[in-house]
Amino acid sequence: MSDRQRNFRYLVLDWIFSLLAWNLFYLFRYQELGAQTGFSSLQAYLFHGKALLLDVLIPCFWILLSALSGYYHQPRKKSIGGDVLHSLIICVLGSLAIFFTVIINDLPENYTQYYQLFIAIFVCQFLLMLLPRCLLTSAKNRQHLLGKSGIRTIVIGSGEKAHRLKNEYQRRLRSNDDLIVGYIALENESSQQNDSPHIPANEILGSMENLPDIIQKEKIEHIIIAGDFSKEEEQQKIIDKLYCHRLEMHLFSGSKQAFGKDISLSSVSGIPLVRLTPAGMQAWEMNMKRIFDIFISILGLICLSPLLLFLMLRVKMDSKGPIFFTQERLGKDAKTFRIIKFRTMRTDAEAEGPQLSSANDSRITKFGAIMRRYRLDELPQLLNVIKGDMSLVGPRPERAYYAKQILQQAPHYELIYQVRPGITSLGMAKFGYANTVEKMIERLDYDIIYLKQASLLMDIKILVFTIKPVLSGSGL
């Protein structure tokens, strides 16, 4: 069963039981208020126009609230404890919203009836939302114990350390989200095994040479490195080779050397693994970030429309050629898209192939230099944000031509593809433009810091950092 099918089950049951909870509350509401409702019978109360409209809107409201909070994200990582906590928070917030938009207008004779109505809507929704969720999650847990669900994980290594990891997973199987489908043998481990514990040959899927085929065939989603490395350089070489698969990666150290590193316990049920790929924003933050991006971009295009029209006229008057300049860049998941800018260079600027610009670049037009100084040429990228190609904040997108050069020297550059690129970034705010591949690699450090600390608050800070140099005309 796919994640989409699992989510569909949660969503459908949420809708059905939310409708049931609302109608139970309606029965209590009529029983409590009686003649104050203005209806002569329960049937008239339940089937009048507003009631029927709310029968549609209220369940949809609960679905929307759950979706925005990220509940339908990663269904195979759900737990009953997580369902209880999420349902409790959602029901408190949602019940308050419904109370102040729908119930507050009831005007009961006794003020204490307000409290009774709020408690009623909360209890009905919480209990009836939680019940089907726990049943589905329990079924998911049973499937995991039978090896039919879980985050499909492969372990790099087959020696003593991998054997210890296997024992840890077997001991914590009931509470673990990961499903280990096999192990990858490393060359340096074959001579070290001897009598030491190791993974049986029938559980080894292959070697590093055929790892790409194994990942595709077994639909691997998570990699754990548990090799018996004699030198840290050997371990780093393996890690560098794995970045290109763009999967979540952890390192099992199994020793005290892990302390002080980025240890992650929550996703692996207490097994101390060192996170090698940034965790990123939580699901609800990503949803809020997307809503914020769209809202600010639409508002920006409307408010800046006079300026945009002026810039369009000036670009046209400044030099021959189109007003807008589009160029293929690499976005989320390394998918290509066309970035939109106001043209700031001559039309033959790259007649001899890709070239990075510099401060005194003769290819830049007179008005183009002014736009670059205040970053006005970037404004059309608000359209890229609305389309979903970009975000307001995120690592700057590069062309495939330069991305290949960066990857040769910095394999961890692959990490930036896990998020949408941005109009501005921490690297742009703190480092500025990079006119060489070497400087791009230096700026990459800031992008990695952003990925590790990504949050809505961090995005707001970066936008604030960007405003000052833009307004001062010092560029970025």
N, C-alpha and C positions, 0 to 999 in steps of 0.2 A: 504494500500500500504506500502510495506517495504521500509526501507532506501536504500537498494540495488536498488530497482526499481526506487526510486526517483533520486538517483545518476546517474542511467543509462540514465534517461531522460535528465538530465543536460549535461551529457557527449556527448550523441548523438547530441543534438542541438548545443553544442559547436563545435563539429566536422563539422557539416553541414554548420553552419554560418561562421566558420573560413575558410572553403573552398570557400564559396561565397565571403567573404571579400578579400581573396587572389586574386581571379579572377577579382574582381572589381579593385583592385590595379593594376593587370597586364594590364587591359585595359587602366587605367590612365598612366601607365608606357610607354606603346607603343605610346599612344597619345602624351605624353610629349617628348619622345626621338626620335620617328619616325625612320628615316633611320639610326640613330646611333646604333640601335639594330642589324643591319646587316640582317634583314629579309625583304623580299619584300612585304609581306602581313600580315594582322592581324592573319589570319588562320594559316599561317606557324609559326608565333610567339607563338601562344597559344598551338600548338600541337607538338612542337619539343620535343625531348627526355628529356632535362633538365626541361622544363616547366611541363611535365607530372609527372616527378619524384617529383618536388616541390609541385605539387597538392596533393601528398600523404604525403610528409614529413612535410610541413608547418602546416596543421591541427593537425597532430600528435604532433608536437612541442608545439602547444598551449595547447593541452590536457595534455601533460607531465608537462608543466609549471604550469598549474592550479592544477594538482594532487599533485605536490611537494609542492605547496603553501598551500595545505590543503583545497582547495575549495570544494572538494567532500566529506568532513568530516562533519558529523552532518547536513544533509540537512534540517531537521525540525527546525533548529535554524537560518536559513537564514533570512535576512531582505533586503528590497530594498536598503536601505542606505548602508548595507554591500556589496551588489552586485556591487553598483556603485564604492565604494572605492576599492574593490578587482579588478574589471575589469580595473580601471584606473591604478593601480600600475602594474598589470600584463601586460597590453598593452604597457606601457612605457618601461618596462624592455624587453619584448619580441620584441618590434619594434626596440629597439636599437640593440638587438642581431641579428635580421634578416638584419638590415641595414648594420652592419659591416661584415656580413658573405656572404650576397647575393647581396645587392644593391650597395655596395661600389665599385664593379668591373665594374659598368656601364660606368664610365668615361664620364659624360656628358660634352658638350661644355661649358655650363654656370655653374659655381660653385654653384649658388643659386638653381639650380635644385636638388641638394642633399637635401636641406631643404624641398623642395616641395615634393620629394619622401618620405622622412621620415614622414612628416605630413600626407601624403596620406595613407601610410600603417597604421599609428597610428589611424587616424580617421575612416578608413574602419573597422579595427579590433575592435576598442572600441565600435562603434555604433552597429555593427552587433553581437558582443558578448553580449553586455548589453541587447539588446532588448529581446531575448528569455529567458535570465536569469530572468529579471524582470517579465515577463509574468508567468513563472513557480513559482516564489516566491509569486506573487500576488495570484495565484491559491492556493498555500499552505496556505496563510493567510486566504483566504476565507474558506478553509476546517477547519482551526483551529477555526474560529468563529462558525462553525457548529458543533464543537466537534468531528471532524473526524481526526485531526492530532494534533501533539504537543508531548512534552516529558511527558510521562505518569507518573503522580505524585500522591503520596498518602500522606496525612497529618496525623501525629500522634497527636491525640488530638481531642476533640469534644466539648470543653467548650468555655468560653468567648474569649480566645486568638485565638482559631481556627476560631471562628466566625468573629473576626476582620480581620484575614488573608483572609478569604473567600470574605469579602467585598472589600479588597484591590485588589484581583485578578479580581473580577467582574468589578471593576472600570478601571482596566488597561488591560482588556481582549484583545483588539485589538493589543496591542504591546507585548503581553506576549507569551513566548515559551512554558510554562508549561500548561499541561492539567490535572487539578485535577479530578481524577476519584472517589475519596471517602475519608472517614475519618476513623480513628481507635480510638475507645473509650478507655480511660484509667480508671482504677479502682478508683483512687483518685478524679476524676472529678465528678463522679455521685453524691457525697454528697455536692459538691460545687455549683452545677448549680442553683437549686431553681428557682428564677425569673430572673437570669442573662441570657443574650443571649447565645445560644448554637446552635450546629448543629442539624438539624432535624433528626429523627431516620431513615428515609428512605435513608439518605445519608451516614450513618455509615455502613461500610462493615464488621466490626467485632471487635475483641479485639487483644491484643498482642499475645495471645495464638495461634490464627489461622492466624497470619500475614504471615508466610512463604507460606501457601497455597494461600493467597490472592495475594501476590507478583507474584507468578507463574501464577495464573489464569488470573490476570489483566495485566500481562506483565509490571510490574512497573519498571521504570528506575530512579526515583528520589524520595527521601524522605524528607519531611519538618516536623520538630518537632515543634509543637505549643501547647504543653500541659500546663495546669494550675498547675504548680508544686509549692508546698509550700516550698520545700527545694531543694537546688541545688544538693544534693545527689540523690534525686529521679530522677532528670533529667539526671544525669550522668549514673545511672543504665539503663535507657532506651537507652541512646546513646550506652553504651557498648553492649547491646543486639542487636543493629542494625548493628554493624560493620560487622558481619558475612555475611550479604547480599551483601556486596561489591557494594553498589550503591552510587551515589552522594547524599550527605546529607547536609541539611542546617537547621539552627535553627532560628525560628521566635521569636524574643524577644518582639518586639512591644513596647519597652521602651528605656530609655536613657542608660540602663545597657549594651546595645550592643556596645556603643562607646568605641573605643580602642581595640575591638576584630577584627577578620578577616572578616570584612563585605564585602559581594559581592553584587554589584548592577547590573553589566552588564548582567548576565544571567537571571535575574528575573525582568527586565524592571523597575528598580527603587525601587522595594520593598526591604527594608533593611533586608537582611537575613545574619546570621553569618555562614560562610562556616565551615563545620566540617570535610570535606574530602579535601585533597590537590587538587588544580586545575590541577597540572601537566603542562607539556610543551604544547605549542601550536602545532597544527597539523603540520605546516611547520617545526617546530623544531624537532618533532618526526621523520619526514621523513629524514631531514638532519642528525639527529643522527644515524638513521639506515644505511644510505649511508656511513657515516663516520666510523661506526663500521665495516662494511663489507670491506671497502677499507683498513683500518688500519690492520685488521686481516689477509687479504690476503697478504698484503705487509709484515707484521710481519712474517708470515709463510715462505715466500720466503727468506727474508733477514736473518732469524734466522735458516734456514734449516741446515747449518753445525753444529750449536750448538745443535739443536734438535736431529740430528743423534748421536752426541757425548753423549748426555744425555741418549739416548736410549741404547747405548752400555754399559755405566757405570751402569745403573740400572740393566741390565741383568747380568753384571759381579758382581755386589755388593751382590746380594742375589737371592735365588731361587724364581721363581714366574713370573707372567706376567710383561711386561714393563709398561703397562698402568693400572690405577685403575679407575673403573667407579662406580658411586654410585647414587642412586635415590635421587633427590632433588625436592623441590617445586619451580616452576617458576611463570611466569605471570598467573594470574587468578587461582593460586594454582594448576596448571597442573603439573604433574610429568614429569621429564626428567632425563636423565643420564648424570651427570657431568663427564668430562674426566680430569684426572690428571696423572702425572707420579707417579708410586707407590713409596711411601716413608716408608712404614711399612711392617712388616712381613705379609705373606698371612693369618696367623691365628690371626691377630690383634683383630678381633671382634668375636672370637669364642664363647664368653660368652654374646654376645649382643652388642648393640650400646654403644660406649664409646668415650668421648671427649678426645683429646690429650692434653698434657702439654709439657712444655719446656724440661723436663728430662724424657720423656716417653721412657721406655725400648723397646717398640714395634717399635720404629723408627729405620730404618737401618742407618748405618754409613754415606753412601752417601745421604740417604734421609734427614738427618739432615742438610747437606750442601745445598741441594736444597730448603728446607723449609726456611733456613736463608735468601736466596736471592729470594725466591718465584719462583724458576725455575719450581717447580712442577705444577704451575698454567698455564704454557705456552700452553699445549694442549687444554685449554679452549677456545683458539681462534677458534677452530673448532666448539665449542658450539655457539660462537657468529655468525659465518657464517651460521650455521643451523637455527639460530633465537631463540634458547633456552635462550641465554644470551645476555648481552650488555657489552661493555668495562667498563661502569660505571653504578652502580645500587646497591641496597641493596644485601648483600650476601645471597645466597639461603641456607636454612637449610633443614634437613631431617624432614619428617612428625613426627617422634618420638619426636624430640625436639620442633618442631613448636607447637604441641599440648600443651606441657608444658608451652611454652611462652604465648600462647593464654589464658591459665587459669589465668595468672597474669596480662597480658596486652592485652585486647581484641582489641586494636587499632593496634596490629601487623598485622591484616588483611589488613591494608592500603598498605603494601609493595607489595601486589599481584597485584596492578594496573599497575606496570611497570615490565619490564624484570629485572631479577637479574643481577648483574655485577661481573666481574672479580675482580674489586676493588670498593670501596665505600667510602663515607665520613666517615662512621663508622670505616672502616678498616684503613683509613689514619690518623684519629684523635684519635681513641680508641685502635685499634689493634685487635688481636685475642681474642676471648671470649671462655674460656675453661669451663665455667659453664653457666647454664641457667640464673642465676642472672646477669652475665656479658653480656649475650646476650640481656637482657632487658635493661641494661644500654646503650649498643651500639645502641639500637633501637631509642633512642632520636636523634642520629645523622642521622639515616635513615629518620626519620620524617622531620627533618630540610631539608634534601636533597629533599624530595618529595614536600615540600612547596616552595622551592626556585629553583626547577629544571629548568635548562636552558643549552644551549650549552656551555656558558661561565663557568657555574658551573662545567660541566663535564671536561672541559679543566683544570680548577683549581685543581680538584681532581686528575687527571692524573699527574699533576706536583707535587702535594703533595706526590704522591705515589712513584715517581722516586727516591727521595733522600733516604728514608729508605731502598729501595730495593738495590740501588747501594752501600750503606754503609754496607749492610749485617746485618742490625739491625732488619730486618723483619718488620712485621706490626702487 
